[in-house]
Amino acid sequence: MTIIEIENTKNLSVIEQLNTGLNGSIKVNYGEHILEFNNALGHGTIRHITFDWGISLLDYDVYFNDDLKIIYKITEETPVEFLFVSKGTLKYSSSYKDANYVDLERFQNVIISNKMNSKNVYIFPSKVNVQLNVIQVLSNEYKKKTNNNIESLQETLLSVFRGDSKKLPYKHLGGFNLKIASFIENLNSIEGSGAVKSLSIEGQLNLILAMQIAEHSKYVNNEVLSDVLSRSEMKKIHKAADYIVDNISQYITINTLSKMFSLSPKKLQSGFKVLYSKSVNEYIRQVRLEIARDLIKNTDLSISEIVYNVGYKSRSYFSKIFYKKYAILPTEYRDVAKRNKKFKTE
């Protein structure tokens, strides 16, 4: 495992410290510090931008060939950090000596803050593309901003912003939010240069920060957010997906699943987008085609029997979508599979 230690201080560039372990190249463009690397460690891009009032952005789009541990030493002011994983997953601990890591999951709203002279530890897993956005807020700087309205924050988060040692280390592993994900996608796709780009990024950053704070408040107060999925709802989505696989020959609708697992159709669709990057119907179609493909390859069932077994009534329609997915007709796929089996046994 590769280990990189970063000191959270104004005197040392985060990007330059990361580069001591990643051995890439750094470019600076209108306030953006961008590290790019492509070597034996892996490949990817890390960007750092600092704004006024103690707000900064650190985002990762990385792939490592081996596990990578990044240790952030908090040596000056304690920051409040708003994290969001758009792709992949990683582990976090509020102590270098603490083996109780938590998973930071895809599309989950995460807020952390640690004590002074402590360490935040992140482990990026091997062979996984991780896209992580970190919005860091230095509360003492932010409080200097006119109309900062910090006093309106939910009580716990307000204490964290004030640096109350009794509340630290603080860790909020909140709901799963596709709306935040879409705003971060917009943030990462902002083009242009100079003042226009900087203002666009800062504006989008403030919107994301507002949504993460709003999610935290609703979560703590057990209020419902239509665009947010709780952990219990995510478990129901997993069960719905398992049900689809186990009952693929049946006629399955969104309304049926919604009633069966006590989820609104909107929550159901959001959950499948979060977990599988597909709508419910897209997921059902994928499962049917994958099961059908395996049955064609590994059984002597006729194509018509297989069509029925995976829940389709029309063989011609099945052939059409099978060809669209695999660029080969079902009968041709069976012939190829048989030839390959024969070749292996000879």
Helices and strands as residue ranges (DSSP letters): E 2-8, H 14-22, E 25-29, E 32-39, E 42-50, E 55-64, E 68-74, E 80-87, E 90-93, E 102-104, E 108-113, E 119-124, E 129-137, H 139-142, G 150-152, H 155-161, G 165-167, E 170-177, H 178-188, H 194-220, E 228-229, H 231-246, H 254-260, H 265-276, H 280-298, H 303-309, H 315-326, H 330-345
